[in-house]
């Protein structure tokens, strides 16, 4: 029994490193971790809550690193931040109330949808998008950010893409400010969202700690490899697509 647990948590740690590695290079780390956490025996909802431990650690570290090298003016952005964080709290509560089977079906749909999102490489469109849209920091923008926040609180996976799309295409921010606000919003809601899942008993703190450490190591290795291996992004991108497809079929047909 002890040897089985050793291999189970050992493999979890190794694949957490892989998830952190992929997340650093091409993003969507949560879309890898959720199927992995379910595979090791957690219910879909507990897996969703447990994944938030690593998200909290990563977002705070990323935000701290960013502000060591850059600055961000929040003027005119407070309502957007509050809207997104408020939506995240509602999304987290909804995630604790949904049935496990329905949540698995949702994950199957999400994995398939994100396969096409990743395939289209939306970050290429974001580079020139601010030039195509007028700045609209109004109630419509607040509603859009609130909706994106609900998604982030509900499941997290791929929320960075939706935050960027909203802040660039709806609000009209440039890529630099968008990246900074994305990090700030996720960092601000990460702790209260984690606490909501914890309140409903949907966090496995031991496994959450293992995955947080593993993903941290993976993120460090990913950053190192990116400096010395020209083709690493391409191969990591292909691996992510394969993982998304396999996970989608698993949730729909298992």
Backbone torsions as a table, in degrees:
resi	resn	phi	psi	omega
1	UNK	NA	-45.5	179.2
2	UNK	-63.5	-38.4	179.6
3	UNK	-66.3	-36.2	177.8
4	UNK	-65.2	-41.6	177.7
5	UNK	-64.9	-37.5	178.9
6	UNK	-61.0	-47.5	-179.5
7	UNK	-67.3	-38.1	179.9
8	UNK	-61.1	-50.6	-178.1
9	UNK	-76.2	-28.1	175.3
10	UNK	-64.7	-45.0	178.2
11	UNK	-66.6	-38.4	177.4
12	UNK	-59.5	-43.3	-179.6
13	UNK	-64.4	-43.9	-179.3
14	UNK	-63.1	-45.4	-179.0
15	UNK	-72.8	-24.1	173.4
16	UNK	-67.0	-38.0	175.1
17	UNK	-60.9	-44.0	178.3
18	UNK	-61.4	-42.2	179.7
19	UNK	-63.1	-42.8	177.7
20	UNK	-64.4	-37.9	178.1
21	UNK	-61.8	-50.7	-179.3
22	UNK	-64.8	-41.5	-178.0
23	UNK	-61.8	-37.6	179.4
24	UNK	-66.6	-37.1	-174.6
25	UNK	-87.1	-41.4	-175.8
26	UNK	-132.0	-1.5	178.2
27	UNK	84.0	-172.7	176.1
28	UNK	66.4	31.9	-179.5
29	UNK	-60.9	-34.8	-179.4
30	UNK	-65.8	-29.5	178.7
31	UNK	-69.9	-17.9	174.9
32	UNK	-89.4	-40.8	-174.4
33	UNK	-70.1	-37.0	-177.4
34	UNK	-60.6	-51.2	176.5
35	UNK	-61.3	-36.3	-179.3
36	UNK	-64.0	-44.7	-179.7
37	UNK	-66.3	-35.6	176.1
38	UNK	-68.8	-38.4	179.5
39	UNK	-60.6	-35.5	-178.3
40	UNK	-83.3	2.8	170.8
41	UNK	117.2	-1.8	178.6
42	UNK	-80.2	147.5	173.7
43	UNK	-67.6	158.0	-178.9
44	UNK	-54.1	-41.0	-178.1
45	UNK	-71.8	-40.0	177.1
46	UNK	-66.7	-36.7	175.9
47	UNK	-61.4	-42.0	179.6
48	UNK	-63.5	-42.9	178.8
49	UNK	-70.5	-41.2	-179.1
50	UNK	-64.8	-34.3	178.7
51	UNK	-61.0	-22.8	-177.0
52	UNK	-72.0	-19.3	177.5
53	UNK	-63.6	-50.1	179.1
54	UNK	-65.9	-37.5	179.5
55	UNK	-61.1	-42.6	178.8
56	UNK	-60.1	-48.9	-178.8
57	UNK	-62.4	-48.5	-177.4
58	UNK	-62.9	-43.9	-175.9
59	UNK	-66.9	-40.0	179.2
60	UNK	-66.3	-43.4	178.8
61	UNK	-63.2	-44.6	-179.1
62	UNK	-63.1	-42.1	-179.9
63	UNK	-65.4	-42.9	178.6
64	UNK	-61.9	-43.7	179.4
65	UNK	-62.7	-42.3	-178.6
66	UNK	-62.0	-46.9	-175.1
67	UNK	-77.5	-6.1	170.2
68	UNK	-74.5	-25.2	-174.9
69	UNK	-116.8	-3.3	-177.2
70	UNK	-154.1	172.2	178.3
71	UNK	-127.5	161.8	179.9
72	UNK	-141.4	127.5	173.9
73	UNK	-90.3	125.7	-178.9
74	UNK	-92.5	3.6	-178.6
75	UNK	-57.0	124.4	179.1
76	UNK	83.8	-0.4	-174.9
77	UNK	-111.2	-3.1	-173.6
78	UNK	-62.2	-42.5	-178.9
79	UNK	-64.5	-36.6	178.3
80	UNK	-64.8	-43.5	-179.0
81	UNK	-64.3	-46.5	179.8
82	UNK	-62.6	-41.0	180.0
83	UNK	-61.8	-47.7	-178.3
84	UNK	-64.6	-43.0	-178.4
85	UNK	-69.5	-37.9	176.0
86	UNK	-62.5	-42.3	176.9
87	UNK	-62.4	-38.0	-179.6
88	UNK	-63.0	-39.3	178.4
89	UNK	-64.1	-42.4	177.2
90	UNK	-64.8	-43.0	-180.0
91	UNK	-61.5	-40.4	178.8
92	UNK	-64.1	-42.6	178.6
93	UNK	-62.8	-43.3	178.9
94	UNK	-60.5	-38.5	-179.1
95	UNK	-64.9	-30.2	179.3
96	UNK	-77.7	-14.8	-175.4
97	UNK	-100.0	-19.3	-175.7
98	UNK	-72.6	151.1	179.5
99	UNK	-72.1	146.5	-179.1
100	UNK	-56.4	-40.8	-178.0
101	UNK	-66.1	-43.2	178.9
102	UNK	-64.7	-36.3	178.5
103	UNK	-65.9	-37.7	177.1
104	UNK	-63.8	-41.6	177.4
105	UNK	-62.8	-40.4	177.4
106	UNK	-60.7	-43.1	179.2
107	UNK	-62.6	-39.4	177.8
108	UNK	-61.1	-44.2	177.0
109	UNK	-64.4	-42.5	-178.3
110	UNK	-61.8	-45.4	-179.3
111	UNK	-60.0	-41.7	-179.8
112	UNK	-68.8	-42.2	179.0
113	UNK	-63.9	-42.9	-179.1
114	UNK	-70.2	-23.8	174.1
115	UNK	-58.3	-46.0	-179.1
116	UNK	-73.2	-34.1	176.8
117	UNK	-62.5	-47.9	179.6
118	UNK	-64.3	-38.8	-179.4
119	UNK	-60.6	-35.4	-178.2
120	UNK	-79.9	-9.9	179.3
121	UNK	49.5	66.7	-175.4
122	UNK	-61.4	-21.8	-178.8
123	UNK	-61.1	-25.7	177.6
124	UNK	-67.1	-37.1	-179.5
125	UNK	-71.7	-30.7	-175.5
126	UNK	-66.4	-27.3	-174.1
127	UNK	-61.4	-37.1	-177.7
128	UNK	-107.3	-3.9	-174.3
129	UNK	-59.5	-40.1	-177.7
130	UNK	-57.6	-26.1	179.7
131	UNK	-75.5	-13.0	-175.6
132	UNK	-99.8	-9.0	-174.1
133	UNK	-128.0	145.9	174.5
134	UNK	-82.5	146.5	-180.0
135	UNK	-68.9	125.7	-177.6
136	UNK	-134.6	76.3	177.1
137	UNK	-91.2	79.7	-176.0
138	UNK	-136.4	-169.0	-176.1
139	UNK	-61.5	-31.8	177.3
140	UNK	-63.9	-42.7	177.8
141	UNK	-62.9	-39.7	179.8
142	UNK	-64.0	-39.0	179.0
143	UNK	-66.1	-41.9	178.5
144	UNK	-61.3	-45.5	179.7
145	UNK	-66.4	-35.3	176.9
146	UNK	-62.2	-42.8	179.7
147	UNK	-65.2	-42.1	177.3
148	UNK	-64.1	-38.3	177.0
149	UNK	-61.4	-40.5	177.1
150	UNK	-57.7	-45.4	178.5
151	UNK	-61.1	-45.2	-178.8
152	UNK	-62.5	-40.3	177.7
153	UNK	-69.9	-31.4	-176.9
154	UNK	-73.3	-46.8	-174.4
155	UNK	-141.0	-21.9	175.6
156	UNK	75.7	-44.1	-172.3
157	UNK	-55.1	117.5	179.0
158	UNK	83.7	5.3	-176.9
159	UNK	-63.8	-28.1	178.5
160	UNK	-59.5	-39.4	178.9
161	UNK	-63.4	-44.4	-177.2
162	UNK	-71.3	-34.0	175.2
163	UNK	-65.3	-42.9	179.7
164	UNK	-64.8	-43.4	179.4
165	UNK	-60.8	-41.2	-179.0
166	UNK	-68.6	-46.2	-175.7
167	UNK	-70.3	-31.1	-179.9
168	UNK	-87.0	-52.1	-171.9
169	UNK	-81.4	-32.4	179.9
170	UNK	-92.2	-48.1	-175.4
171	UNK	-86.9	-31.2	178.2
172	UNK	91.5	17.7	178.5
173	UNK	-73.6	154.6	175.8
174	UNK	-78.9	171.8	-173.0
175	UNK	-64.2	-37.3	-178.8
176	UNK	-63.4	-50.5	-179.3
177	UNK	-67.4	-35.3	179.1
178	UNK	-62.1	-46.4	179.9
179	UNK	-61.1	-41.6	-179.8
180	UNK	-66.2	-45.4	-179.7
181	UNK	-66.3	-36.6	177.4
182	UNK	-58.8	-48.3	178.5
183	UNK	-61.6	-42.6	-177.8
184	UNK	-64.8	-45.9	-178.4
185	UNK	-62.0	-47.5	-179.3
186	UNK	-63.6	-39.1	179.4
187	UNK	-65.3	-38.9	-177.5
188	UNK	-69.6	-38.5	-178.4
189	UNK	-90.2	-10.1	-174.5
190	UNK	-59.7	-46.0	-177.7
191	UNK	-69.6	-52.7	179.2
192	UNK	-60.4	-35.3	176.7
193	UNK	-64.7	-44.0	177.1
194	UNK	-59.6	-40.8	-179.2
195	UNK	-66.3	-33.6	176.3
196	UNK	-64.2	-46.4	177.7
197	UNK	-62.7	-39.4	179.7
198	UNK	-64.9	-40.3	-179.8
199	UNK	-59.2	-36.4	180.0
200	UNK	-90.8	12.2	175.9
201	UNK	69.0	31.2	-175.6
202	UNK	-114.7	36.4	175.1
203	UNK	-133.9	126.1	171.3
204	UNK	-98.5	102.2	-171.1
205	UNK	-67.2	-35.3	179.3
206	UNK	-63.1	-50.4	179.0
207	UNK	-66.8	-37.2	177.4
208	UNK	-60.2	-39.0	177.7
209	UNK	-66.2	-41.8	178.8
210	UNK	-60.5	-47.1	-177.3
211	UNK	-68.9	-34.2	178.8
212	UNK	-64.0	-44.2	178.8
213	UNK	-65.8	-45.5	-179.4
214	UNK	-60.7	-45.2	-179.6
215	UNK	-68.3	-31.6	175.9
216	UNK	-63.5	-43.3	176.8
217	UNK	-64.1	-43.1	179.7
218	UNK	-62.0	-39.2	178.8
219	UNK	-63.7	-41.2	178.5
220	UNK	-63.5	-45.8	179.7
221	UNK	-65.1	-38.7	179.1
222	UNK	-61.8	-42.3	178.7
223	UNK	-64.3	-38.9	178.9
224	UNK	-67.0	-46.4	-178.5
225	UNK	-64.2	-35.2	-178.0
226	UNK	-62.1	-26.9	-178.7
227	UNK	-79.5	-23.8	-172.7
228	UNK	-117.8	-11.7	-177.8
229	UNK	-122.4	109.3	-173.4
230	UNK	-64.3	-39.4	-173.1
231	UNK	-92.9	5.2	-174.0
232	UNK	-64.1	-34.4	179.3
233	UNK	-63.7	-41.3	-178.5
234	UNK	-63.3	-47.1	-178.7
235	UNK	-68.4	-35.9	177.5
236	UNK	-67.1	-39.7	177.3
237	UNK	-60.5	-44.9	178.7
238	UNK	-64.6	-40.1	178.8
239	UNK	-63.2	-40.8	178.6
240	UNK	-61.7	-43.0	178.8
241	UNK	-60.1	-42.2	179.3
242	UNK	-63.6	-44.0	-179.6
243	UNK	-62.0	-41.5	-179.8
244	UNK	-64.1	-43.0	179.6
245	UNK	-65.4	-46.6	179.9
246	UNK	-61.7	-42.5	-179.7
247	UNK	-65.0	-40.8	179.0
248	UNK	-60.8	-46.6	179.4
249	UNK	-65.4	-35.3	178.4
250	UNK	-63.0	-45.7	-177.4
251	UNK	-69.7	-32.8	-177.4
252	UNK	-82.4	-34.1	-170.5
253	UNK	-116.6	-0.7	-179.8
254	UNK	-72.6	NA	NA
